[in-house]
Amino acid sequence: ALQKKKANDVGFKMLSSEICYNIQAKAPLDAEETKKLEYLLRETFEPEKFGSKSFLSGKVVEVAPRQQFTSAWSTNAVSICHSISLEKIVRIEKSRRYQVETSADSLKSFAKLVHDRMTECEYPTGISTFEEHQEPEGWTLVPVMAQGAKALEDLSKQKGLGYDEQDIAYYLRVFRDELKRDPTTVECFDLAQGNSEHSRHWFFGGKVVIDGEDMPLTLFQWVKRPLKERISNSVIGFHDNSSALRGYAHTAFLPSGSVAQPSAFKEVTRDFDITLTVETHNFPCGIAPFPGAETGAGGRIRDGESTGKGSLVVAAVAGYATGNLHLPGYKMPWEFEDFKYPSNMAPPLQVLIDCSNGASDYGNKFGEPLICGWTRSCGMRLPSGERFEWVKPIMLSGGLGQMDHGHLVKEEPQAGQLVVKIGGPAYRIGVGGGAASSMVAGDNQEELDFNAVQRGDAEMQQKVNRVVRACVELGPKNPILSIHDQGAGGSGNVLKEISEPAGAVIDLRKMHVGDPSMSFLELWTAEFQENNALLLGKEDEAMFDQICKREKVPYAVLGSITGDGQVVVKDSRDGSTPVDLPLEKVLGKMPQKV
């Protein structure tokens, strides 16, 4: 109804619509299997509206998820099919078909109204196959030995890496003067994400110079000063994925049996602390509010569960701040019609509505209650003539949780420990998010901005969370030695963090991949969601495998800790080494910015 009204408002007449299920199977289904599948797909109370042929005629517009990655809906639909012995089903994607009364030239304009160009596209002739994959792009060397700083400057502009003068000077010194070699494009992209303002907070940690005078403290030191002087009951602050307050011993209900089998609950005395975390997800929500808010909530959930050696998610808070809303029929005197917004950003009213819907949608699917929140809108012309407005919106997501006090401190990486990734397969999602979100709104190329936004899968996050919970509930037998959530910078950032300072050797081809067309660079840097990295002892791999199989969660052992301080990433498909970096140079002792 809402889409029909939106179409009518701009001159299109939508006559009817339907959902089409596009199904990929390994082999033809027999009569009994077909009956089961139809039972799953048809509407329970209107079975007559389900058929093998279209109900529409005339001019039809069809939109659906982009084929290069499997949608979250498909992942869960296929899981349901497999649970009722429809093992032949590989993929199911929903397309939406609209019968429209308009000229043929206007169909493209109508299609723009009814699909999200970030995650979907139009299919003029329908979906005939899911096998239209392009060949992955190869990586190359960046010629800093021959061209110096210019090579890094050109790459930064071309790929939207956001290098500033200090970045270029430092990386030039590391590669040309110390390592004496050309970096790979994978390494340069990795450094841009992992060492972006978003990930490393250079502005807050940088030297402050006011009117030529060096200030005694950085902004971060000012922020941390109250905790340092009045630590009170804080047990974690500014050094993990969440903060934590000292809790108390209490009686909890925990499983009494083995990790792999169902069992009764029993009363157990545990000493739990209270975890608290808040983060913003502003840039993605300005570009694509609904998926941006979804993954803002999801990323914050992973922050909570990745505190210490794993913690429990309890409840959420949310907050939104946007520019002038321009509500229809409710004009405010300070809302200037001449205020312009970047073309690649959603208008404030859409941001507010879609962000709220996206965060709530993810929380509802995951099973986390949203217990309080706030919203603000502001935009005005100051007496000086300056425009004052939240052009780049704020989407705040916060969470409360619990953590076993015995799991308070992550273990330092030791040689021989396994480096593990747990969660959904890799897709071309959130490529360049760290660098893009560190730039001024509107400064980046529009297509690069859309590449940087993520898409969420709350059901997969719930499965991952159940694995973490199962490990946490084992108390002193928890197999997780250290855990970090995957965020900006993707695998490259989280795997370096979890192996610092010891170093690791990684075979990226062991990663579960959902899109065969992804390049090695994208595999290493894409921020595909619902993923955590963790360290396990070799002796605990079998138990961890049991838990993951019980919860139907994919995981992969990508490599091991080496102890030599290097992060070495290999491509076992062709024997190459696209990444070989000293952690001390790219993560540990980075120079302070001014």
C-alpha positions as CSV (number, residue, x, y, z in Angstrom):
1,A,0.0,0.0,0.0
2,L,2.8,2.4,0.9
3,Q,4.7,1.7,-2.4
4,K,1.4,2.1,-4.4
5,K,0.8,5.5,-2.7
6,K,4.4,6.5,-3.4
7,A,4.0,5.5,-7.1
8,N,0.7,7.4,-7.4
9,D,2.2,10.5,-5.9
10,V,4.8,10.8,-8.7
11,G,2.5,10.0,-11.5
12,F,2.6,6.2,-11.9
13,K,-0.4,3.9,-11.5
14,M,0.5,0.5,-9.9
15,L,-2.2,-2.0,-10.8
16,S,-1.1,-5.1,-9.0
17,S,2.0,-6.9,-7.6
18,E,3.3,-10.3,-6.7
19,I,6.2,-12.2,-5.1
20,C,8.2,-14.6,-7.3
21,Y,10.3,-17.3,-5.7
22,N,13.4,-18.1,-7.8
23,I,14.7,-21.5,-6.8
24,Q,18.0,-23.2,-7.5
25,A,18.3,-27.0,-6.8
26,K,21.1,-29.5,-7.3
27,A,18.7,-32.0,-9.0
28,P,15.1,-32.1,-10.1
29,L,12.6,-32.5,-7.2
30,D,10.3,-35.5,-7.1
31,A,6.5,-35.1,-6.5
32,E,6.8,-35.5,-2.7
33,E,9.6,-32.9,-2.5
34,T,7.7,-30.5,-4.7
35,K,4.7,-30.8,-2.5
36,K,6.8,-30.0,0.6
37,L,8.3,-27.0,-1.1
38,E,5.0,-25.6,-2.2
39,Y,3.6,-26.1,1.4
40,L,6.5,-23.9,2.7
41,L,6.1,-21.1,0.1
42,R,2.4,-20.7,-0.4
43,E,0.2,-18.4,1.8
44,T,-1.5,-20.4,4.5
45,F,-4.9,-18.8,4.3
46,E,-4.9,-17.9,0.6
47,P,-3.5,-21.0,-1.2
48,E,-5.4,-20.1,-4.4
49,K,-3.0,-17.1,-4.8
50,F,0.0,-19.4,-5.2
51,G,0.9,-20.9,-8.6
52,S,3.6,-21.9,-11.1
53,K,2.8,-19.0,-13.5
54,S,2.6,-15.3,-13.1
55,F,-0.7,-13.6,-12.2
56,L,0.4,-10.4,-13.9
57,S,0.2,-9.2,-17.5
58,G,1.1,-6.1,-19.4
59,K,4.0,-3.9,-18.3
60,V,5.8,-5.5,-15.4
61,V,8.8,-4.3,-13.4
62,E,10.8,-7.0,-11.5
63,V,13.3,-6.2,-8.8
64,A,15.3,-8.6,-6.6
65,P,18.6,-9.0,-4.6
66,R,21.8,-8.7,-6.6
67,Q,22.9,-12.1,-7.8
68,Q,26.5,-11.9,-6.6
69,F,25.6,-12.5,-3.0
70,T,23.0,-14.7,-1.4
71,S,20.5,-12.7,0.7
72,A,20.0,-13.3,4.4
73,W,16.5,-14.3,3.6
74,S,17.7,-17.0,1.2
75,T,20.2,-18.4,3.8
76,N,17.5,-18.9,6.3
77,A,14.9,-20.2,3.8
78,V,17.4,-22.9,2.6
79,S,18.2,-23.8,6.2
80,I,14.4,-24.4,6.8
81,C,14.3,-26.5,3.6
82,H,17.2,-28.7,4.7
83,S,15.6,-29.2,8.1
84,I,12.6,-30.9,6.4
85,S,14.8,-33.0,4.1
86,L,14.7,-30.8,1.1
87,E,18.5,-31.2,0.7
88,K,18.5,-30.5,-3.0
89,I,17.6,-26.8,-2.5
90,V,20.7,-24.6,-2.9
91,R,19.2,-21.1,-3.0
92,I,15.9,-19.3,-3.0
93,E,15.6,-15.6,-3.8
94,K,12.4,-13.5,-3.7
95,S,11.8,-11.1,-6.5
96,R,9.0,-8.5,-6.4
97,R,7.0,-7.9,-9.6
98,Y,4.8,-4.9,-10.2
99,Q,2.2,-4.3,-12.9
100,V,2.3,-0.7,-13.8
101,E,0.3,1.6,-16.1
102,T,2.9,4.0,-17.6
103,S,5.0,4.5,-20.7
104,A,7.9,2.1,-21.5
105,D,10.4,5.0,-21.1
106,S,9.2,5.6,-17.5
107,L,9.5,2.0,-16.2
108,K,13.1,2.7,-15.2
109,S,12.0,5.7,-13.1
110,F,9.3,3.5,-11.4
111,A,11.9,0.8,-10.7
112,K,14.0,3.4,-8.7
113,L,11.0,3.9,-6.4
114,V,10.6,0.3,-5.4
115,H,14.0,-1.1,-4.8
116,D,17.2,-0.4,-2.8
117,R,19.9,0.1,-5.3
118,M,22.5,-0.9,-2.8
119,T,21.2,-4.5,-2.3
120,E,18.9,-4.9,-5.2
121,C,18.7,-4.3,-9.0
122,E,16.1,-4.5,-11.7
123,Y,15.7,-7.7,-13.9
124,P,14.0,-6.7,-17.1
125,T,13.7,-10.4,-18.3
126,G,13.5,-12.0,-14.9
127,I,16.1,-14.2,-13.1
128,S,17.1,-17.1,-15.2
129,T,20.3,-18.2,-13.4
130,F,22.4,-17.5,-10.3
131,E,25.6,-18.4,-12.1
132,E,26.5,-15.0,-13.7
133,H,29.8,-14.5,-11.8
134,Q,32.7,-12.4,-13.0
135,E,36.3,-13.3,-12.6
136,P,37.9,-12.0,-9.4
137,E,40.2,-9.0,-9.9
138,G,43.9,-9.7,-9.2
139,W,46.1,-7.6,-6.9
140,T,49.1,-5.6,-8.1
141,L,52.2,-3.9,-6.7
142,V,52.1,-0.2,-5.9
143,P,55.3,1.4,-7.4
144,V,56.5,3.4,-4.5
145,M,60.2,2.5,-5.1
146,A,60.0,4.2,-8.5
147,Q,57.3,6.9,-8.0
148,G,57.5,7.6,-4.3
149,A,54.6,9.4,-2.6
150,K,52.8,10.0,-5.9
151,A,52.1,6.2,-6.2
152,L,50.3,6.3,-2.8
153,E,48.5,9.6,-3.5
154,D,47.1,8.2,-6.8
155,L,46.0,5.0,-5.3
156,S,44.3,6.8,-2.4
157,K,42.3,9.0,-4.8
158,Q,41.4,6.1,-7.1
159,K,40.2,3.8,-4.3
160,G,38.9,6.3,-1.8
161,L,41.5,5.3,0.9
162,G,41.5,8.6,2.7
163,Y,45.3,8.9,3.1
164,D,46.4,12.2,4.5
165,E,49.9,13.7,4.2
166,Q,51.1,12.1,7.4
167,D,49.8,8.7,6.3
168,I,51.7,8.9,3.0
169,A,54.9,10.1,4.6
170,Y,54.8,7.2,7.2
171,Y,53.9,4.4,4.7
172,L,56.5,5.7,2.3
173,R,59.1,5.4,5.0
174,V,58.0,1.9,6.1
175,F,58.0,0.4,2.6
176,R,60.6,2.4,0.7
177,D,63.1,3.0,3.4
178,E,62.7,0.1,5.9
179,L,61.2,-2.8,4.1
180,K,62.7,-1.7,0.8
181,R,60.0,-3.0,-1.4
182,D,56.8,-2.0,-3.2
183,P,53.6,-2.7,-1.2
184,T,50.7,-4.6,-2.7
185,T,47.3,-3.1,-3.3
186,V,46.0,-5.4,-0.7
187,E,48.4,-4.1,1.9
188,C,47.6,-0.5,1.1
189,F,43.9,-1.0,1.2
190,D,44.3,-2.9,4.5
191,L,46.3,-0.1,6.1
192,A,43.7,2.5,5.0
193,Q,40.9,0.6,6.7
194,G,42.7,-0.6,9.8
195,N,44.4,2.7,10.5
196,S,41.5,5.0,9.5
197,E,40.2,7.6,11.9
198,H,37.2,5.3,12.3
199,S,39.3,2.4,13.6
200,R,42.2,4.1,15.4
201,H,40.8,7.5,16.5
202,W,43.8,9.5,15.3
203,F,42.0,12.8,15.9
204,F,41.2,12.1,19.6
205,G,44.7,10.5,20.1
206,G,46.6,13.1,18.2
207,K,48.7,16.0,19.5
208,V,46.6,19.1,20.0
209,V,48.2,22.4,18.9
210,I,46.2,25.6,19.6
211,D,47.6,28.9,18.3
212,G,51.0,27.4,17.8
213,E,51.2,26.0,21.4
214,D,51.3,22.2,22.2
215,M,48.6,21.2,24.6
216,P,49.6,18.9,27.5
217,L,46.9,16.3,26.9
218,T,45.2,14.7,23.9
219,L,41.4,14.7,23.6
220,F,41.5,11.0,24.5
221,Q,43.5,11.7,27.7
222,W,40.9,14.3,28.7
223,V,38.1,11.8,28.1
224,K,39.9,9.1,30.1
225,R,40.9,11.4,32.9
226,P,37.8,10.9,35.1
227,L,38.2,7.1,34.9
228,K,41.9,7.3,35.8
229,E,41.2,9.5,38.8
230,R,38.0,7.9,40.1
231,I,38.1,4.3,38.8
232,S,35.4,3.3,41.4
233,N,33.8,-0.1,40.3
234,S,35.0,-0.1,36.7
235,V,36.9,-3.2,35.7
236,I,37.1,-2.5,32.0
237,G,37.5,0.9,30.4
238,F,38.8,2.0,27.1
239,H,40.7,-1.2,26.3
240,D,38.2,-3.8,25.2
241,N,35.1,-4.1,23.0
242,S,32.9,-2.9,25.9
243,S,33.4,-1.4,29.3
244,A,32.4,-3.3,32.4
245,L,31.3,-2.6,36.0
246,R,32.1,-5.0,38.9
247,G,29.1,-7.2,39.5
248,Y,28.4,-9.8,42.1
249,A,27.9,-13.6,42.7
250,H,24.4,-14.9,42.0
251,T,22.6,-18.1,41.2
252,A,22.2,-18.8,37.4
253,F,20.4,-21.5,35.5
254,L,23.0,-23.3,33.2
255,P,22.9,-26.6,31.2
256,S,23.9,-29.6,33.2
257,G,25.0,-31.9,30.3
258,S,27.7,-31.9,27.6
259,V,28.1,-29.2,25.0
260,A,26.8,-31.4,22.2
261,Q,23.7,-32.9,23.8
262,P,20.4,-31.4,25.1
263,S,20.2,-31.4,28.9
264,A,18.3,-30.1,31.9
265,F,19.2,-26.9,33.6
266,K,20.8,-26.7,37.0
267,E,21.4,-24.0,39.6
268,V,25.0,-22.7,39.5
269,T,26.7,-20.0,41.5
270,R,28.5,-17.6,39.1
271,D,30.2,-14.2,39.6
272,F,29.1,-11.9,36.8
273,D,30.1,-8.4,35.9
274,I,27.9,-5.9,33.9
275,T,29.0,-4.9,30.5
276,L,28.1,-1.7,28.7
277,T,28.8,-0.5,25.2
278,V,27.7,2.4,23.0
279,E,28.7,3.2,19.4
280,T,27.5,5.2,16.5
281,H,27.0,4.1,13.0
282,N,26.5,7.5,11.3
283,F,28.0,7.2,7.8
284,P,26.2,4.0,6.7
285,C,22.9,5.3,8.1
286,G,23.2,8.5,6.0
287,I,23.8,6.5,2.8
288,A,21.4,3.6,3.4
289,P,19.4,4.1,6.7
290,F,17.7,0.8,7.1
291,P,20.6,-1.6,6.5
292,G,23.0,0.9,8.1
293,A,21.0,0.8,11.3
294,E,20.6,-2.9,11.1
295,T,24.3,-3.5,11.0
296,G,24.9,-0.7,13.6
297,A,22.8,-2.7,16.0
298,G,24.5,-5.9,14.9
299,G,28.0,-4.6,15.2
300,R,27.3,-3.3,18.7
301,I,25.9,-6.7,19.7
302,R,29.1,-8.3,18.5
303,D,31.1,-5.8,20.5
304,G,29.1,-6.9,23.6
305,E,29.6,-10.6,23.1
306,S,33.3,-10.1,22.3
307,T,34.2,-8.5,25.6
308,G,36.8,-10.5,27.7
309,K,36.7,-14.1,26.6
310,G,33.1,-13.8,25.6
311,S,30.0,-12.3,27.3
312,L,26.2,-12.4,27.3
313,V,23.9,-10.0,25.4
314,V,21.0,-8.7,27.5
315,A,19.2,-5.4,26.2
316,A,19.7,-2.4,24.0
317,V,19.3,1.4,23.8
318,A,19.1,3.6,20.7
319,G,19.4,7.2,19.8
320,Y,18.9,9.2,16.5
321,A,19.9,12.8,15.5
322,T,19.1,14.2,12.1
323,G,18.7,17.5,10.2
324,N,15.4,19.2,9.6
325,L,12.6,16.7,8.9
326,H,10.4,18.9,6.7
327,L,7.3,16.9,7.8
328,P,4.5,17.2,5.2
329,G,1.9,19.7,6.5
330,Y,4.0,20.6,9.5
331,K,6.4,23.3,8.4
332,M,8.7,24.8,11.1
333,P,9.9,28.4,10.8
334,W,13.6,27.5,11.0
335,E,13.4,24.9,8.2
336,F,15.0,26.6,5.2
337,E,14.0,25.1,1.8
338,D,17.4,26.1,0.3
339,F,19.4,23.7,2.6
340,K,21.0,21.2,0.3
341,Y,22.1,17.6,1.1
342,P,24.7,15.4,-0.6
343,S,23.0,13.5,-3.4
344,N,24.2,10.1,-2.1
345,M,22.6,10.6,1.3
346,A,19.0,10.0,2.3
347,P,16.9,12.9,3.5
348,P,16.5,13.4,7.3
349,L,12.9,12.1,7.5
350,Q,13.8,8.9,5.7
351,V,16.9,8.5,7.9
352,L,14.8,8.8,11.1
353,I,12.1,6.4,10.0
354,D,14.3,3.8,8.3
355,C,17.0,3.9,11.0
356,S,14.4,3.3,13.7
357,N,12.9,0.5,11.7
358,G,16.3,-1.1,10.8
359,A,17.6,-1.1,14.4
360,S,14.3,-2.5,15.7
361,D,14.1,-5.1,12.9
362,Y,17.6,-6.5,13.7
363,G,16.9,-6.5,17.5
364,N,13.6,-8.3,17.0
365,K,15.1,-11.0,14.7
366,F,18.0,-11.5,17.1
367,G,15.9,-11.4,20.2
368,E,17.3,-8.4,22.0
369,P,14.8,-6.0,23.6
370,L,15.1,-2.2,23.0
371,I,14.4,-0.7,26.5
372,C,15.0,3.0,26.0
373,G,16.1,5.7,23.6
374,W,16.0,9.3,22.3
375,T,15.7,11.3,19.1
376,R,16.7,14.8,18.0
377,S,16.4,16.9,14.9
378,C,18.2,20.2,14.4
379,G,19.0,22.5,11.5
380,M,19.1,26.3,11.5
381,R,20.8,29.4,10.0
382,L,22.9,31.2,12.7
383,P,22.9,35.0,13.0
384,S,26.4,34.8,11.4
385,G,24.9,33.2,8.3
386,E,26.5,29.8,9.1
387,R,24.4,26.7,8.6
388,F,24.2,24.6,11.7
389,E,22.7,21.1,11.1
390,W,23.2,17.4,11.5
391,V,23.8,16.8,7.8
392,K,25.6,13.6,8.6
393,P,23.1,11.9,10.9
394,I,23.8,10.2,14.2
395,M,22.6,6.7,14.8
396,L,23.6,5.5,18.3
397,S,23.3,1.9,19.5
398,G,24.0,0.8,23.0
399,G,23.8,-2.4,24.9
400,L,23.9,-4.0,28.4
401,G,25.2,-7.4,29.1
402,Q,26.8,-9.8,31.5
403,M,30.2,-11.3,31.7
404,D,31.7,-14.1,33.9
405,H,34.3,-12.3,36.1
406,G,36.7,-15.2,35.4
407,H,36.6,-14.3,31.7
408,L,37.5,-10.7,32.3
409,V,41.0,-10.7,30.6
410,K,41.7,-12.0,27.1
411,E,44.8,-14.2,26.9
412,E,47.9,-13.0,25.0
413,P,48.4,-14.8,21.7
414,Q,50.9,-17.6,22.0
415,A,52.7,-19.6,19.3
416,G,50.6,-22.6,18.1
417,Q,47.2,-21.2,19.0
418,L,44.6,-21.5,16.3
419,V,43.2,-18.4,14.5
420,V,39.5,-19.0,13.9
421,K,36.7,-17.1,12.1
422,I,33.1,-17.9,13.0
423,G,30.0,-16.6,11.3
424,G,28.5,-16.3,7.8
425,P,30.4,-16.6,4.5
426,A,32.3,-13.7,2.9
427,Y,30.4,-11.4,0.5
428,R,31.3,-8.1,-1.2
429,I,29.8,-6.1,1.6
430,G,31.2,-3.1,3.5
431,V,34.3,-2.8,1.3
432,G,36.2,0.4,2.4
433,G,33.8,1.2,5.3
434,G,36.5,2.3,7.7
435,A,38.1,4.8,5.3
436,A,34.8,6.0,3.9
437,S,33.2,6.7,7.3
438,S,36.4,8.7,8.3
439,M,35.9,11.2,5.4
440,V,33.7,14.3,5.3
441,A,30.2,13.5,4.1
442,G,30.0,14.0,0.3
443,D,33.8,13.9,-0.2
444,N,33.9,10.3,-1.5
445,Q,32.8,8.9,-4.8
446,E,29.2,7.9,-4.6
447,E,29.7,4.3,-5.9
448,L,32.6,3.9,-3.3
449,D,30.2,5.1,-0.6
450,F,27.6,2.4,-1.5
451,N,30.3,-0.3,-1.5
452,A,31.2,0.7,2.0
453,V,27.7,0.1,3.5
454,Q,27.0,-3.3,5.1
455,R,23.9,-5.7,5.1
456,G,22.9,-7.6,8.2
457,D,21.7,-11.1,8.9
458,A,20.3,-11.1,12.5
459,E,19.5,-14.9,12.4
460,M,23.2,-15.7,11.7
461,Q,24.2,-13.3,14.5
462,Q,21.9,-15.2,16.9
463,K,23.5,-18.5,15.9
464,V,27.0,-17.1,16.5
465,N,25.8,-15.7,19.8
466,R,24.6,-19.1,20.9
467,V,28.0,-20.5,20.2
468,V,29.7,-17.8,22.3
469,R,27.1,-18.3,25.0
470,A,27.7,-22.0,25.1
471,C,31.4,-21.4,25.6
472,V,30.8,-18.8,28.3
473,E,28.5,-21.1,30.2
474,L,31.3,-23.6,30.5
475,G,32.9,-21.3,33.0
476,P,36.6,-22.2,33.6
477,K,36.4,-24.7,30.7
478,N,35.6,-21.9,28.2
479,P,37.6,-22.8,25.1
480,I,37.8,-19.1,23.9
481,L,41.2,-17.6,24.8
482,S,40.5,-14.3,23.0
483,I,37.7,-12.9,20.9
484,H,37.2,-9.8,18.7
485,D,34.3,-8.8,16.5
486,Q,34.8,-8.1,12.8
487,G,34.1,-4.4,12.0
488,A,35.6,-1.8,9.8
489,G,38.6,-3.2,7.8
490,G,37.1,-6.7,7.8
491,S,39.2,-9.8,8.3
492,G,42.4,-7.7,7.8
493,N,41.7,-5.6,10.8
494,V,40.3,-8.2,13.2
495,L,42.9,-10.9,12.4
496,K,45.7,-8.5,13.0
497,E,44.2,-7.3,16.2
498,I,43.7,-10.8,17.6
499,S,47.2,-11.9,16.7
500,E,49.0,-8.7,18.0
501,P,51.8,-8.6,19.0
502,A,52.8,-12.2,18.3
503,G,51.9,-12.4,14.6
504,A,50.2,-15.1,12.6
505,V,50.3,-17.0,9.3
506,I,46.9,-17.0,7.6
507,D,45.6,-18.9,4.5
508,L,42.7,-16.8,3.4
509,R,41.4,-19.4,1.0
510,K,40.2,-21.5,4.0
511,M,37.6,-18.8,4.6
512,H,34.0,-19.6,3.8
513,V,33.1,-17.6,0.6
514,G,29.6,-16.9,-0.6
515,D,30.6,-14.9,-3.7
516,P,33.2,-16.6,-6.0
517,S,33.8,-13.3,-7.8
518,M,35.4,-11.6,-4.8
519,S,39.0,-10.6,-5.3
520,F,41.7,-11.4,-2.7
521,L,41.6,-7.7,-1.7
522,E,37.9,-7.9,-1.0
523,L,38.2,-11.1,1.0
524,W,40.8,-9.5,3.2
525,T,39.1,-6.1,3.7
526,A,35.3,-6.5,3.2
527,E,33.2,-5.9,6.4
528,F,30.7,-8.7,5.8
529,Q,28.7,-9.0,8.9
530,E,28.0,-11.5,11.7
531,N,31.7,-12.6,12.0
532,N,34.0,-12.9,15.0
533,A,37.7,-13.9,15.2
534,L,38.9,-15.9,18.1
535,L,41.9,-17.9,19.4
536,L,41.6,-21.5,20.5
537,G,44.0,-24.0,21.9
538,K,44.5,-27.0,19.6
539,E,43.2,-29.3,22.4
540,D,39.8,-27.5,22.3
541,E,39.2,-27.6,18.6
542,A,37.0,-30.8,18.7
543,M,34.8,-29.4,21.5
544,F,34.4,-26.1,19.6
545,D,33.5,-28.1,16.5
546,Q,30.7,-29.9,18.4
547,I,29.2,-26.6,19.6
548,C,29.2,-25.0,16.1
549,K,27.7,-28.1,14.5
550,R,24.9,-28.1,17.2
551,E,24.1,-24.5,16.4
552,K,24.6,-24.9,12.6
553,V,27.2,-22.1,12.5
554,P,30.0,-22.2,9.9
555,Y,33.6,-21.6,11.1
556,A,37.0,-21.9,9.7
557,V,40.5,-22.4,11.1
558,L,42.4,-19.9,9.0
559,G,45.9,-20.3,10.5
560,S,47.9,-20.2,13.7
561,I,49.9,-17.8,15.9
562,T,53.6,-17.8,15.0
563,G,55.3,-15.6,17.6
564,D,57.5,-13.8,15.1
565,G,55.6,-10.5,15.0
566,Q,54.7,-10.7,11.3
567,V,51.2,-11.1,9.9
568,V,51.6,-13.2,6.7
569,V,48.6,-13.8,4.5
570,K,48.9,-16.5,1.9
571,D,46.9,-17.4,-1.1
572,S,47.1,-21.2,-1.3
573,R,45.3,-21.1,-4.7
574,D,48.3,-19.6,-6.5
575,G,51.1,-19.8,-3.8
576,S,51.4,-16.0,-3.5
577,T,51.7,-13.8,-0.4
578,P,49.7,-10.6,-0.8
579,V,50.3,-9.5,2.8
580,D,53.5,-9.7,4.8
581,L,53.7,-6.9,7.4
582,P,55.4,-6.4,10.7
583,L,52.6,-5.7,13.2
584,E,54.8,-3.3,15.2
585,K,55.0,-1.0,12.1
586,V,51.3,-1.1,11.1
587,L,49.5,-1.6,14.4
588,G,51.7,-1.2,17.4
589,K,54.0,1.8,17.4
590,M,52.3,4.1,14.9
591,P,53.5,7.7,15.1
592,Q,51.2,10.2,16.8
593,K,49.4,12.5,14.4
594,V,49.2,16.3,14.8
